Amino acid sequence: MPNPNPNLTLLKTARELTEAHNFSEPGLREAIPYIKAFSGKQIVLKIGGSVLNDHSLLPYLIDDVIFMKKIGVNVILVHGGSRQLNKDMEEKGLEPEYVDGLRVTSKEILDLAAQTFYDISKKIKDEIEDREYKCLIFDRNSGLVKSKLNNLNLGYVGVPEEVDVEKINTLSSDVIPVVSSVTSGVEADDIGFNVNADNVAGIISSSINAEKLILMTNVDGVMDNNNSLLSSLTVTEVEELINNGSISDGMIPKVRTCLSALRHGTKKCHIIKGNETSFISEILTDQGVGTEFVPDESKIREKAI
């Protein structure tokens, strides 16, 4: 069967975009260059915030992931599930314990986390397959991401060390991967580790030289001291904001994940608030949403132009 006319495919997907998101004609003209630019590229999306906690929002996100798939953009979905794990622990009479903000994970909790996160992966998989696409779940037995022990005081908590990129690159074009943040271990006898989902998304993005890494959370992005959104930051600007205290607390590890990804092959990173339209709006509009992170040289080139 001959390949379809790319211009006809673009027109069809543009019409779908208009119907799904009520794009105006100027908005559609704005989106088309992005559709062309990102076709054939890979995006890593860490699902978090309200979209992960409110399952009524999940169908909207999966609709947009499928739309991106139709125009040739391959999206790798990554998730954790801290709130869901806390709920499942409560039902079993297990009390969460933290050290420096990190969950202490016994073998019992690791096994529970693996099941809880698999259940989340399965919900995502069902949404994808309802739209006649295939989904492959990568859990702690998959060997996609391998981690090592983080801290003896934390139990089975790990930091990601390596990614089997071939497992992503050899997927069929109609398959969307969903990756749980309970990963395999580096050593053959490791039973696995509970890993921060942002870090899992970051190392996957770096390993495949993704076009974008998007961390979806429950805040709009990085705010300045006047509580105004900072829409674009370079690596140097982020370091300055951390040093002067403007970026603090839980936002620091998120932006550090973005900076690491930029330094190791990812083209651009974003922190956005999860809602019905944020994913597609960040990718296909000039203004975008949330905060984008770019290498220093990107701003230098813009000034030169």
C-alpha positions in Angstrom: 0.0 0.0 0.0 1.5 3.4 -1.0 2.2 5.9 1.8 -0.6 8.5 2.3 -0.1 12.0 1.0 1.5 13.8 3.9 -0.3 17.0 3.1 -3.7 15.2 3.2 -2.7 13.6 6.5 -1.8 17.0 7.9 -5.1 18.5 6.7 -7.1 15.6 8.3 -5.3 15.8 11.6 -5.6 19.6 11.6 -9.4 19.3 11.2 -9.4 16.8 14.1 -7.5 19.3 16.2 -10.0 22.0 15.4 -13.0 19.8 16.4 -11.4 18.5 19.6 -10.1 21.8 21.0 -12.2 24.5 19.3 -9.1 26.0 17.7 -9.8 29.2 15.8 -8.5 29.6 12.3 -5.5 31.6 13.6 -4.9 29.0 16.2 -4.9 26.3 13.6 -2.4 28.2 11.5 -0.2 28.5 14.6 -0.5 24.7 15.3 0.4 23.4 11.8 4.2 24.3 11.9 4.5 22.5 15.3 2.7 19.5 13.8 5.2 19.4 11.0 8.2 20.0 13.3 7.4 17.3 15.8 6.3 14.6 13.4 8.7 11.7 13.8 10.0 12.9 17.2 9.7 11.5 20.7 8.2 13.2 23.8 8.4 11.8 27.3 5.4 12.8 29.4 5.4 12.2 33.1 1.7 12.1 34.2 1.1 13.6 37.6 -0.9 16.1 39.5 -4.7 16.2 39.1 -4.7 14.1 35.9 -3.3 11.1 37.8 -5.5 11.7 40.9 -8.7 12.6 39.0 -9.5 9.8 36.6 -12.2 11.9 34.9 -9.3 14.0 33.4 -7.4 11.0 32.1 -9.6 10.4 28.9 -8.8 14.0 27.8 -5.1 13.4 28.1 -5.2 10.1 26.3 -7.2 11.7 23.5 -4.4 14.2 23.0 -1.7 11.5 23.2 -3.6 9.5 20.5 -3.9 12.7 18.4 -0.1 13.2 18.7 0.4 9.6 17.7 -1.7 10.1 14.5 0.6 12.9 13.4 3.7 10.8 14.0 4.7 12.1 17.4 5.7 9.2 19.7 4.8 9.8 23.4 6.3 7.7 26.2 4.1 7.9 29.3 5.6 7.7 32.7 3.8 7.7 36.1 4.1 7.1 39.8 1.2 7.1 42.2 2.1 8.3 45.6 -1.4 9.2 46.7 -2.9 6.0 45.5 -0.1 4.1 47.3 -0.9 5.9 50.5 -4.5 5.0 50.2 -3.7 1.3 49.6 -1.3 1.3 52.5 -4.0 2.8 54.8 -6.4 0.0 53.8 -3.7 -2.5 54.9 -3.0 -0.7 58.1 0.5 0.4 57.0 1.7 3.9 58.1 3.8 5.9 55.6 7.2 6.8 56.8 9.5 9.5 55.3 13.1 10.5 55.7 14.0 13.9 54.2 10.8 13.8 52.2 11.5 10.4 50.7 9.3 7.4 51.3 10.8 4.6 53.3 10.0 1.4 51.3 10.1 -2.0 52.9 9.7 -5.1 50.8 6.0 -5.3 51.7 5.5 -1.7 50.6 7.6 -2.2 47.4 5.4 -5.2 46.4 2.3 -3.1 47.2 3.6 -0.2 45.2 4.3 -2.5 42.2 0.7 -3.7 42.3 -0.8 -0.2 42.9 1.3 1.3 40.0 0.4 -1.6 37.7 -3.3 -0.9 38.4 -2.7 2.7 37.3 -0.8 1.5 34.2 -3.7 -0.8 33.4 -6.2 2.1 33.6 -4.1 4.1 31.2 -3.7 1.0 28.9 -7.5 0.5 28.9 -8.0 4.2 27.8 -5.5 3.7 25.0 -6.9 0.4 23.7 -10.5 1.9 23.8 -9.2 4.2 21.1 -7.9 1.3 19.0 -4.2 1.7 19.7 -2.0 -0.7 21.4 -0.2 -0.2 24.8 2.7 -1.9 26.4 3.3 -1.6 30.1 6.8 -1.5 31.4 6.8 -2.5 35.1 9.6 -3.6 37.5 9.9 -6.9 35.6 10.4 -5.4 32.2 14.0 -4.3 32.5 13.4 -1.1 30.6 14.7 1.1 33.5 17.2 -0.3 35.9 18.0 1.4 39.2 20.4 1.0 42.1 19.9 1.5 45.9 19.6 5.1 46.9 20.1 5.0 50.7 20.1 2.2 53.1 17.9 4.1 55.5 15.2 4.3 52.8 14.9 0.6 52.1 14.0 -0.4 48.5 14.2 3.2 47.1 16.4 3.6 44.1 17.9 6.0 41.6 17.7 5.2 37.9 21.0 4.2 36.3 20.3 2.9 32.8 17.7 2.5 30.2 17.4 -0.3 27.6 16.7 2.0 24.7 16.2 -0.8 22.3 13.0 -1.8 24.0 11.6 1.7 23.1 13.1 1.9 19.6 11.8 -1.5 18.5 8.1 -0.8 19.4 5.6 -1.1 16.6 4.3 2.3 15.4 0.9 1.7 16.8 2.1 1.0 20.4 2.2 3.6 23.2 4.5 2.6 26.1 3.4 3.2 29.7 6.3 3.1 32.2 5.8 2.6 36.0 8.3 4.2 38.4 8.7 0.9 40.3 11.7 -0.3 38.2 14.0 -3.3 37.8 17.4 -3.3 39.6 20.8 -3.2 38.1 21.9 -6.4 39.7 20.4 -9.7 38.6 19.1 -10.6 42.1 17.5 -7.2 42.8 13.8 -7.4 43.4 13.3 -3.8 42.2 13.1 -0.3 43.5 10.6 2.4 44.2 11.9 5.4 42.2 10.8 9.0 41.8 8.7 9.2 38.6 10.3 12.5 37.5 13.7 10.9 37.6 12.5 7.9 35.6 11.0 10.2 33.0 14.2 12.2 33.0 16.6 9.3 32.4 14.4 7.9 29.6 14.2 11.3 28.0 18.0 11.7 28.1 18.6 8.2 26.9 16.5 8.6 23.8 17.5 12.2 23.1 13.8 13.2 23.3 12.5 16.3 21.7 10.7 17.2 24.9 10.4 16.1 28.5 7.2 17.3 30.1 6.6 16.9 33.8 2.9 17.3 34.6 2.2 18.3 38.2 -0.4 20.2 40.2 1.1 23.7 39.9 1.3 26.1 37.0 5.1 26.0 36.8 7.9 28.1 38.3 6.7 31.3 39.9 8.7 34.4 40.6 8.7 36.3 44.0 5.5 38.1 42.8 3.8 34.8 42.2 3.9 35.4 38.4 4.6 32.5 36.1 8.0 32.4 34.5 7.3 31.0 31.1 10.9 30.4 29.9 14.1 29.8 31.8 17.7 28.9 30.8 20.0 26.6 32.8 21.9 29.6 34.2 18.7 31.4 35.1 17.4 28.4 37.0 20.6 28.0 39.0 20.4 31.7 39.9 16.8 31.3 41.1 17.7 28.3 43.2 20.6 30.2 44.8 18.5 33.2 45.6 15.7 31.1 47.0 13.1 31.9 44.4 12.9 28.2 43.5 12.6 26.2 46.7 11.3 23.1 48.4 9.7 20.5 46.1 10.2 22.5 43.0 14.0 22.1 43.2 14.2 18.4 42.4 11.8 18.9 39.5 13.8 21.6 37.9 17.0 19.7 38.6 15.5 16.8 36.6 14.9 19.2 33.7 18.4 20.6 33.8 19.9 17.1 33.9 17.8 16.1 30.9 18.9 19.2 28.9 22.5 18.5 29.7 22.2 14.9 28.5 20.4 15.2 25.1 16.8 16.4 25.6 16.0 19.4 23.4 13.6 21.2 25.7 11.8 20.5 29.1 8.6 21.7 30.6 6.8 21.8 33.9 3.0 22.2 33.4 -0.2 21.9 35.4 -2.2 18.9 34.5 -5.7 19.6 33.1 -7.9 18.8 30.1 -5.9 20.8 27.6 -2.4 21.5 29.0 -0.5 18.8 27.2 -1.7 19.8 23.7 -1.5 23.5 24.5 2.1 23.2 25.5 3.1 21.5 22.3 1.0 23.1 19.6 0.8 26.8 20.6 3.3 29.7 20.6 2.5 30.8 24.1 2.3 27.3 25.6 1.5 26.8 29.3 3.7 26.3 32.3 7.5 26.9 32.4 9.9 25.7 29.6 13.5 25.1 30.2 16.1 25.6 27.4 19.8 25.4 27.1 21.7 28.7 27.6 22.7 28.8 23.9 19.0 28.8 22.8 18.5 32.3 24.3 21.9 33.4 22.9 20.7 32.4 19.4 17.4 34.2 19.8 19.2 37.5 20.8 21.5 37.1 17.8 18.5 36.8 15.4 
